[in-house]
Structures are given as C-alpha cells and as structure tokens.
C-alpha cells in the first residue's frame, strides 16, 4: 500500500486526494461510495496511525481522520467542495449569514421545528420530528448533488447553509430530553 500524501487539510487543499482508490483521479465528487471510503480509510489508518507504526508522523493520522470526516459527512463535504472549487468559505459566519438571508423564511422554519421539539413530552413525537428532519436532509443532499453536477455554486451554497441549519436541528433532536431547553446553533 502507498502512504498517504501529506496535505494541509485544515486549509483549502483537496481532501479527495487522500483516498485515491475511492476517488478516482483525486477530483472532487459529491457522490462518494461511503463503504469504499471507510475501507480505504481503515487500511490507510492501519499504516499511518502511531499506535500501529512507530515510524510514522502522527500528523498524517490526524490529517487522514480529518479528510475522512470531511468526505463522510455531507455537510462537511459540501462545505469543502465549495471552499476548494468556488472559493466560498461557509465556515466564515458572515458569509453563511449573508447566504441565509437570501431565504428569510428558512430561519423561521427551523425555529418553528425547534420550538415544537422543546414542547414535546413523548419520545414517539420526537421520533416523528427526527424522521421528518432526516427526510428533509436527504432531499437537500439530492438537490446539492444536482447543484454540484451543474456547478451552480450559488445554489449549492444556499442549500449547504440550509443543510447546516437542519443538521444542527438533528443534533438537538439527538440531545432531546423531556423538559430540557435545547440550544440551536446557527
């Protein structure tokens, strides 16, 4: 097996280059075969992790972890593609807020669902909200695929910001407990 290329993944370099068997040509793609990605990640990690290879640089293992998480999670993948391909940094809060303001109803929709979640007392009701939210995120991921396919960077940015809101709600859903006030990250 070949060693991974050392990349400054925390910057704007291409995380797709870390997994050449999964991502042919190291070109960015939206649709990633997550099963193959995991296999390649585990094989590379077996080579690069300091616990299994004393002659390796621990930064490589860390970079490998970061690249894997970036490609595995749709929100992080979308943010990475936009940053590397369209020079749109959605981790910059001001940029993300500017994009979110294009759809003034988005925040209201998210806050309505969040408020509803806070009032629920039944785990069954929470499961329904979780199911609805998962469906919403899958729909957004499909739309993101279409936007990336056509390289409509502005639409992809708008959808990515929306996905971030719903992903934050998903996190709040997982932390739900009856009578507990939930914090919603923006």
N, C-alpha and C positions, 0 to 999 in steps of 0.2 A: 504494500500500500504506500501511496505517496503521502508525504507530510503536507499539512495544510499550509497555504500561503499566509504569511503574517500580514494582516491587514489592520488598518486603523478603523475598525468597525464602528467605533463610537463617533467617528467623523462622518464623512459622506461617501466613503468608499463602498464598493459593491459587496454586500453580504452574500449575494448569489454565487460569487466566485469561490466561496469556501466549500461548496458542495458540487463539484464538477460531475459526479456520477448522476446526481438527481437533476441538476440544472444544466442541460447541455449548452455548451458554448458560453457559460457563465453570464448569459444575457438575462436581464430581468424578465420575469413572467409573473402573472397574477396567479394562475392555477399551478399550485405546487403539489406534487404527489407526496402527501404527508407521511405515508408509510415508508416510502423510499428515503425521504429526508431523515426520518428517525433512524433507519438502518445505517445510513451513511454517517450520521451524527455519532451514533454509538461506536461505529468502527473507528472513526477519527478520534473520538474521545478516548478510546482504549489505547490509541497510540500517543496521544498528547497529554493526557492527564498526569500530573506529577506523582500521583499515588501509584500509577502503573508503569511510569517511565521516568526514572530519576534524571535522565539526560535531557529532558525537555524543559522548555521555558513555560512557567505557569501562566504567563500572559496568553499563550496560544490557546490553552484550555479555556480561559476566560473569554477570549475572542470567539472561540468556537461556540461556547454557550450563548453568547450574545447574538451571533449570527443565526443560530438555531431558533432561539426565541423570536427573533425578528421575522424569520420566514414562516414559522409555525403559526403565529398569531395573525389573523387577518388585519387587525387594526395596525399593528406594528409593521406588517408587510406593506400595507398601503402607504403609511407614512414614509417608509424607507424608499419605496418606488417614487413617490412624489418628490422626495428630497434629492434623490440621485438623478432622476430623469427630467424633472421640471424645475428644479431648484426652488421648491416650495417647502419650507420648513414649518410643518404644522405642530412641531413641539414648541415653537415660538407662540406664546399665549396670545399676543396681539394679532398675529396672522390668523390664528384659529378663530379668534373672536370676530375679526373682520369678515371672515368667510361665513361664520354662523349667523351674522346679522343679515346676510342675504336672504335667509329664511326666518323671518321673525316669529313664525308660528312653531318652529322647532323646539325652542326652549320651553314654550308653553306646553307643548305636547309631552315633553319629558317631565316637566314639573307636575303635570296632572297625574301621570302614571306614578311618579314618585310619591305624591301626596296620597294617592289611593293605596299604595303599598304601606304607607305609615299607618293607615286606619284599619288595616286588616287584622283579624284576630285568628284566622284559620289558616293552617298550613296548606290546605287544599286550594284556598283562594290565591295564596302566594304562588302555588304551582301553576295556576292558570295564567297569572301575570308573567311568570317566568317562561312559560310555553309561548305566549304571545310575543314576548320580547325576543326569544330565540328565533321565531319565525320572521320577525321584523329584521333582525340582524342577518339572517340568511338571505332575505330579499335584498338588503343593502349590499351584501357581498356579491350577489349576482349582478346587480346594477354596476358595482365597481368593476367587475370583470368586463362588462360591456364598455364602460368608460375608458378603462385602460386599453382595451382592444383597439378602440378608435383614437386613442391618445388624446382624449378630451380631458386635459389636465384640470381645467376649472371645475368641470362636473365631478371629476374624481376627488378633487379637494373638498367640494361641498359634501359629497357622500361620505368621505373619510371623517370629516368633522361630525356629521350625523352619527356615524358608526361609533365614534368616541363617546358621544352622549349616551347612546344605548348600551355600550359596553360598560360604562360607569354605572348605569342603572342595573345591569346584570350583576355587577359586583355587589351593589347594595342589596339586591334580591338574595344573593348567597349569604349575606350577613344578617338577613332579617331575623328578628326575634319579636314575639308579640310585645307591644307596648314600648319598643325601643325606637328612639329617634334615629333616623338614618341620615348620614351626611352624603350629599350628592356632589361629587367632584365635577368641575366643568372642564 
